[in-house]
Amino acid sequence: MKNKITDLRNHLFAQLEKLSDDLSESELDQEVKRSKAIGHIAQTIINSAKVEAFYCANAKMNGTGFFQIDSEKMNLDA
């Protein structure tokens, strides 16, 4: 699967770096709008991942493809 939680983090940090670039006022306004849109989408993805994590914990699964859970570390097999 291509899109994992690490990809989301990478996109968020890339956008954060873009905001720290030397931008004109109009470019900065555009990037702020883009950042807000990315933030809203990211929050939706994060909320979905929370549901997946809850499901995995209750179903004693090791992940969904979006993220993997190390069952030994999380003690899911206990």
Backbone as CSV, one residue per row, in Angstrom:
resi,resn,N_x,N_y,N_z,CA_x,CA_y,CA_z,C_x,C_y,C_z
1,MET,0.855,-1.183,0.000,0.000,0.000,0.000,0.892,1.236,0.000
2,LYS,0.558,2.210,-0.795,1.397,3.394,-0.953,1.210,4.409,0.165
3,ASN,0.012,4.719,0.539,-0.264,5.784,1.506,-0.311,5.241,2.917
4,LYS,0.722,5.549,3.669,0.815,5.110,5.061,0.899,6.343,5.942
5,ILE,0.834,6.138,7.234,0.871,7.254,8.180,2.167,8.044,8.036
6,THR,3.262,7.365,7.693,4.532,8.083,7.499,4.460,9.010,6.290
7,ASP,3.700,8.630,5.268,3.513,9.506,4.109,2.748,10.763,4.504
8,LEU,1.744,10.603,5.345,0.985,11.750,5.826,1.901,12.702,6.586
9,ARG,2.705,12.145,7.478,3.651,12.982,8.229,4.590,13.726,7.284
10,ASN,5.097,13.025,6.280,6.008,13.663,5.323,5.339,14.818,4.591
11,HIS,4.085,14.638,4.182,3.358,15.714,3.504,3.137,16.912,4.435
12,LEU,2.801,16.623,5.669,2.565,17.715,6.627,3.840,18.495,6.896
13,PHE,4.950,17.791,7.078,6.213,18.489,7.313,6.684,19.247,6.066
14,ALA,6.438,18.703,4.892,6.794,19.412,3.658,6.020,20.719,3.551
15,GLN,4.748,20.685,3.910,3.944,21.908,3.860,4.414,22.901,4.916
16,LEU,4.787,22.414,6.077,5.323,23.280,7.124,6.606,23.967,6.649
17,GLU,7.464,23.212,5.982,8.692,23.795,5.437,8.373,24.840,4.373
18,LYS,7.364,24.575,3.551,6.965,25.529,2.512,6.534,26.853,3.139
19,LEU,5.858,26.782,4.284,5.420,28.002,4.955,6.599,28.813,5.498
20,SER,7.717,28.145,5.748,8.877,28.862,6.271,9.765,29.419,5.160
21,ASP,9.427,29.130,3.888,10.178,29.683,2.765,9.966,31.186,2.679
22,ASP,10.861,31.839,1.978,10.745,33.279,1.754,9.730,33.508,0.640
23,LEU,8.504,33.800,1.011,7.403,33.945,0.060,6.897,35.377,0.039
24,SER,6.369,35.774,-1.110,5.703,37.072,-1.179,4.403,36.991,-0.379
25,GLU,3.799,38.121,-0.123,2.557,38.139,0.663,1.459,37.322,-0.011
26,SER,1.327,37.449,-1.328,0.282,36.692,-2.033,0.603,35.197,-2.043
27,GLU,1.882,34.845,-2.201,2.262,33.432,-2.147,2.023,32.857,-0.761
28,LEU,2.341,33.643,0.268,2.115,33.188,1.639,0.625,32.982,1.899
29,ASP,-0.207,33.916,1.440,-1.667,33.756,1.588,-2.149,32.465,0.930
30,GLN,-1.617,32.179,-0.258,-1.998,30.960,-0.975,-1.546,29.725,-0.207
31,GLU,-0.338,29.755,0.331,0.170,28.610,1.078,-0.574,28.408,2.396
32,VAL,-1.001,29.491,3.026,-1.790,29.379,4.251,-3.124,28.705,3.936
33,LYS,-3.759,29.097,2.837,-5.018,28.461,2.428,-4.793,26.976,2.142
34,ARG,-3.709,26.686,1.435,-3.386,25.294,1.122,-3.131,24.511,2.408
35,SER,-2.421,25.126,3.354,-2.122,24.475,4.630,-3.390,24.158,5.407
36,LYS,-4.333,25.082,5.387,-5.599,24.841,6.085,-6.340,23.669,5.454
37,ALA,-6.359,23.609,4.133,-7.025,22.501,3.444,-6.326,21.177,3.760
38,ILE,-5.004,21.186,3.719,-4.238,19.978,4.035,-4.501,19.564,5.475
39,GLY,-4.545,20.535,6.375,-4.810,20.244,7.780,-6.173,19.594,7.996
40,HIS,-7.183,20.086,7.300,-8.528,19.501,7.430,-8.543,18.059,6.911
41,ILE,-7.907,17.844,5.768,-7.851,16.499,5.212,-7.051,15.575,6.126
42,ALA,-5.918,16.067,6.622,-5.087,15.261,7.524,-5.866,14.878,8.777
43,GLN,-6.643,15.796,9.322,-7.421,15.491,10.522,-8.441,14.396,10.247
44,THR,-9.046,14.418,9.070,-9.983,13.361,8.695,-9.269,12.016,8.617
45,ILE,-8.082,12.017,8.029,-7.302,10.772,7.938,-6.919,10.288,9.330
46,ILE,-6.502,11.196,10.192,-6.116,10.838,11.560,-7.305,10.275,12.318
47,ASN,-8.457,10.896,12.186,-9.660,10.383,12.849,-10.005,8.977,12.351
48,SER,-9.836,8.747,11.064,-10.071,7.418,10.502,-9.076,6.414,11.076
49,ALA,-7.818,6.821,11.199,-6.791,5.931,11.758,-7.091,5.590,13.212
50,LYS,-7.658,6.544,13.962,-8.035,6.266,15.354,-9.086,5.161,15.409
51,VAL,-10.039,5.215,14.500,-11.066,4.176,14.446,-10.428,2.841,14.073
52,GLU,-9.514,2.867,13.102,-8.822,1.637,12.713,-8.021,1.064,13.880
53,ALA,-7.324,1.921,14.610,-6.514,1.454,15.747,-7.410,0.838,16.814
54,PHE,-8.540,1.466,17.094,-9.487,0.934,18.069,-10.003,-0.428,17.614
55,TYR,-10.348,-0.523,16.322,-10.830,-1.792,15.776,-9.754,-2.869,15.889
56,CYS,-8.521,-2.528,15.507,-7.421,-3.507,15.563,-7.186,-3.986,16.985
57,ALA,-7.223,-3.068,17.931,-6.994,-3.439,19.328,-8.085,-4.377,19.822
58,ASN,-9.317,-4.094,19.461,-10.429,-4.928,19.923,-10.537,-6.239,19.160
59,ALA,-10.105,-6.261,17.911,-10.168,-7.475,17.104,-8.852,-8.248,17.168
60,LYS,-7.896,-7.712,17.927,-6.570,-8.326,18.078,-5.913,-8.560,16.716
61,MET,-5.947,-7.513,15.894,-5.314,-7.549,14.579,-3.973,-6.823,14.655
62,ASN,-3.122,-7.039,13.653,-1.809,-6.407,13.625,-1.745,-5.194,12.716
63,GLY,-2.855,-4.685,12.275,-2.863,-3.497,11.428,-3.886,-3.611,10.327
64,THR,-3.955,-2.552,9.536,-4.947,-2.496,8.468,-4.330,-2.219,7.107
65,GLY,-3.045,-2.025,7.042,-2.399,-1.619,5.803,-1.982,-0.166,5.860
66,PHE,-2.756,0.656,6.558,-2.409,2.061,6.741,-1.312,2.182,7.787
67,PHE,-1.379,1.347,8.792,-0.333,1.287,9.802,-0.251,-0.138,10.312
68,GLN,0.869,-0.495,10.852,1.060,-1.825,11.400,1.284,-1.708,12.906
69,ILE,0.806,-2.696,13.628,0.958,-2.748,15.082,1.831,-3.949,15.410
70,ASP,2.847,-3.722,16.205,3.683,-4.818,16.660,2.960,-5.457,17.838
71,SER,2.350,-6.615,17.609,1.511,-7.246,18.636,2.295,-7.631,19.874
72,GLU,3.577,-7.940,19.710,4.389,-8.287,20.889,4.582,-7.072,21.783
73,LYS,4.866,-5.932,21.191,5.083,-4.709,21.967,3.778,-4.201,22.574
74,MET,2.684,-4.358,21.841,1.396,-3.842,22.303,0.669,-4.859,23.181
75,ASN,1.197,-6.074,23.255,0.613,-7.116,24.090,-0.807,-7.459,23.635
76,LEU,-1.032,-7.482,22.321,-2.366,-7.766,21.797,-2.710,-9.253,21.856
77,ASP,-1.689,-10.091,21.911,-1.947,-11.533,21.926,-2.155,-12.076,23.334
78,ALA,-2.072,-11.208,24.332,-2.202,-11.650,25.724,-3.647,-11.927,26.069
